[in-house]
């Protein structure tokens, strides 16, 4: 592997990766405008990548002799990837999420693995350098068996699944909180959690003997792609590093949501009254024409507590807040599409007047509630 790591293209990956990881950590840890819990957890995640790039950087620039005690720290840090990703996604999707003492259990595998590495850490600088060179030559980690690497891989997969669950719950929560879903935040988390699966995949490459000699390069390349994506997001989508909109109060499953509603003090007669008030308000004031209407805004307008409003829409109307609003918008669009006086209007002009703010959302909602596209509906009305 020594020969492969000397290639100019690999030097470029190491240098740029070292630069990206170090500057992103400074940005996330010390930039006051983006300093929040989610970004601190993301910074911790990037620190793990930094540890690996630092070792490769020291080797490529012949600095191992000056900093030998920085070696051999990367391997135990693999147990931090899953927990830091989990903390990050929870902080993004949950309102006011903070670490609790019990969350320290997520770090237990790291500390246990660190104890096994104490003999390596107690070695002299020369011995640690020799072990690192042997690692680069053979691809064999510091006295690690395949069983240990398998455990690290499964550990990462478990956290990948847990993090994905929070992301999907957040997406579901958006449907009950706002009539216009900005998919930017949701897609960012899906992209990031997918990229974070790459380091776990690298371990499976190692378990295949044909790829062992390339493992450090494959691993560094996976870290490089993650860092590059985060850096691009910071440059072109800085809003991703501020508070996510419409965060969940608690991560709830549908069963937990049902139990919460069952324990609610809201009586059936009161639910029917709320639905009647809601219908009257929508017919008279047409709040669905506002493209950025949210559940909390509607709650204030109609003077119904937001959690009760969400409950009656989900229970009595059996739909999400988003579907409830879009159903009214589609009906408004259908009325305009069949109006001869508006025949000169484009379909999207009518969509905007009905409260939609994007073509994809309009077409998807229209087909969902009418069974056909807007253009087909308009042609059918003209023929009829």
C-alpha positions, 0 to 999 in steps of 0.5 A: 500500500505504500506505493499506492498512497504515494500516487499524486492523486492520493496526495491530492485527496489527503491534502484537500481532505485535511484542509476540508476537515480542519476548516469545517471544524473551525466553522462549526465549532467557532462560528457564532452565526451557526453555533447550535447543538446540531452543528456541534455534533456534526463537528464531532463527526468531522473530527473523526475524519480529521483524525484519519486525514491527519495521520495520512498527512503526517506520513505523506509530509514525513512528519511522523517522527515529530508527532508519533503520538497522534497515530493509532487513534483513528481506529477506536474513533470509528465507534464515534461515527454512528453516535455523532450522526445519531446526535446530529440528526436528532438535534436537526429534527427535534426541537430543543434536543440536548444530550442527557446523561443516559446518552453517554451509553452511546459512547460506551463501545468507543471507550471499551475499544479504547481500553483495548488500544491502551497497549498500543498507546503505551508504545514508544513513538518509534514503535507506533511509527513502525506499526503504522508503516506496517499497516500501510504495507499490509492493510492490517489494522492494529492487532484487530481481528475480523470479528472486531471490524465486523462489530464496528460495521454492524454498529454503524449499520444500526445507527444508520437505520436509527438515524434514517428513522428520525429523518422519515419521522421528520418528513412525516411531521412536515405533512402535519405542520405546513401546507408547503414542504421545503424538501431541502432539509429533508433531502440533505439529511437523506444525502448525508446519512447515505454518504455516512454509510460509505465508511461502514461499507469500507470495512466490508472491502477490508474483509475481502482479501482482494481489497485489503491493501487498498483499504486506507485509500478507499476509507480516505476517499469515502471520508473525502466525499462526505467532507466535500458534500458538507463543504458544498452545502455550507457554501451553497445552502447555508440555511442547512446550518441554522435551525431546521423548520418545523422540528418535532417536539418528540419522535413519535410513531403512529401508535404513540400518536394514536395513544396520545390522541386517546388520552386527549381531553377532546370530546367527540362533540367538541371535535365535530364543532371544531370541524364545523368551524374549520369548514366554515372558516375555509369557505368564508376566508379561503386561507388555503390561498396563502402558499406558506400557510402553516398549522400554527398560523391557521391555529391562531386564525381560527382560535383552536389550539394547534395540537387539537387542530392537528388531532381533528384533521388526522382523526375526523378527516383522516388526512394530514394537514398538507392533504387537507389544504391541498384538497381545497387548493385542487378544488379551487384550481378545478373551478378556475380551469373550467371557467371560460373567462380564465381560458387564457390563463396558463395552468401554472397561473391558475395553480399559483392563484389556487395557493400552490407555489411549485409545479411539481407539488401542484401536479402531484396533488391534482392527480392525487385528488382528481385522478388526472392531470390539470391539462386533461381535466381542462380538455375534458371540461371543454369537450363536455 
